[in-house]
Amino acid sequence: MTAVVAEEGLAAAIGGPPPPALVVVARPAGRRGRADLDADDVLDALDRAGPGAVVLARTPAADRGARLLPALAALVGREVVRLPDDAGAAARIVAIAVAVAPPPNAPARHLQALAGAPPLPALRPGVLARWARCAWRPCDRCGGGGLPGASCGRCGSGVAAAAP
């Protein structure tokens, strides 16, 4: 099973205690809500998750306090999936990722596709994951991918539309 790494705010949004497949990066309380992530906490979480972990993170524009997570994850060689800026949509993808652990041979493909998808119907996570794995297309720029015509789940550039 491949571990999924997310910051505490997104992990808390899925409710309940974190499942074993989810490694949570603690986010200390600050004066005005949540403080910035600590680099040592991020590196500790990445070590606990292991080398095949998939890191789920929103962009720095959406969550400046969590900007260290994708940066350090990429630096230590972990796969990073760029989540939507909307916290609710991002939390839904974290919940699906935890329910359907990424497969070791293509850990981020279905998560990259889900990250670029429009709002999805209320289907079981396994069904959504299978659909996303089938719909995933490679990105010409970075080797990541996503849905045809949507943004790449790794770098954010456009994924080529499917051939007519």
N, C-alpha and C positions, 0 to 999 in steps of 0.2 A: 504494500500500500504506500502510495506517495503522500507525504505530508503537505498540508496547505498552510501557509503563513499569512496572517492578517493582523492589522493593528487592533487594539482593544475596542475602539469605538465601533468598528464594523462587526467584530466578533460578538459584542454585546447585543447588537441589533438583531441577531438571529435567535436570541433568547436561550435561557437555560445555561447549564454549565457547558464549557467547550468540549466537544467530542474529541476522542483520541487523535483523529486525523487532523485536527486544527491546532496549530501552534500559535499562541497569541503573544503579540509584542505588547508588553505592559505600557500604559500611557498614564503618567502621573498627573495628578490634579494640579492645576495652576490657579493663579489669581482669578482668571476670567474663563473658567471652564477647564479644558484639557491643556496640559503643557505640551511642548514639543517632545517627540520621542528622543530617548537617550541612545547614543551610538552603541554603548556597551550592551544595553538591553536588546537592541536590534541584532547585534552580532551574536549574543547568547541565544536568542530565539532561532536564528538561522543555523547555528550549530546544533541545537536540539532537533531541528527539523531534518537535518541530514542533507547530503549532496543532491538528492533528486527532488528536493522540495520545490513547490510552485508558490511564488509570492504573489499575493493579490493586493494591489495598491491603487488608490486613486491618484490622479495627477497632482503635482505640487500646487497648481492653481486652485484645485478643489479643496485640498487639505494641506496647508503649508506646514502644519505641525508634524505631519507624517512623511515629509519629503525625504527623510533619511532612509526610510525602508526600501523604496525601489532603487535608490542610488547605491546603498551598501549591498543589497541583494545582487545587483548586476556586477558589482565589483568583485564579489566572492563567487561568481559563476552560477547563481541561481536563476531559474527561469522566472521572469516577471511578467504578469498579465496586467495590463492597464485597464482598470475598472472605469465605469462611467463616473462622471463628476457627481451625479446625484447619489446621496448617501443611501437612500432606500433601494435604488436599483443596484448599487454596489453590494449592499448587504444581502440582497436576493441571490446574487451570483456567488457570494461567499457561502450562503446556505446550500446552494446546489452543489458547489465544489466539495463541501464537507459530506453531503449525503451520497455523492457519487465520487468517490476518491479517484483522482486522475490516474489513468493507467500508466505504468512505468515506461512503456515504449513511446508514448506521445503525450506527455503529462499535461501540456497546456492547450492542445488544439481545441478541445470542446469549450474550454473556458475562454479562449480568445474569441471564438465565434459567439458565445453568449454575451461577452462584454460589448460587442458591437451590434447586438440585436436590438430591434425595437421592443417595446413592452411585449412580453410573451404571455400566452394564456396560462391559466393555472393547471399545469400538467405535472405529473409525478417527475421528480428530478431525474430519474433514470431515462424517461422518455425524452426529456429536454436534452440530456447529455448525448443520447444516441442521435437525435436530430442534429445537434450542433457538430458532432464528429462527422456526419455525412455532409453537412453544408460547408464545412471549413475549406477555405482555399488559401494557398500560400501568398505571402506578401512579396512583391518583387524587390522591395527595398531592404528588408532586414532578416528574412527567413522565418518570421513569425507568421501570422495570418489572421483570418477572420471570415466574416460573411462576405460574399461577392457584393461589391458596391458600398460596403460599410468601411469603417476604419479598422486598421490593424490592431489587434489586441496587445501587441508588443510596442510598436513605435508610433502608432496613431495615424500613419499615412493611409491613403485610400487603397483598398484591395480591389484589384481589377474585377469588373463585372463578369459574370459568367458569359460564355459564348452563346450567341443566339441559337 
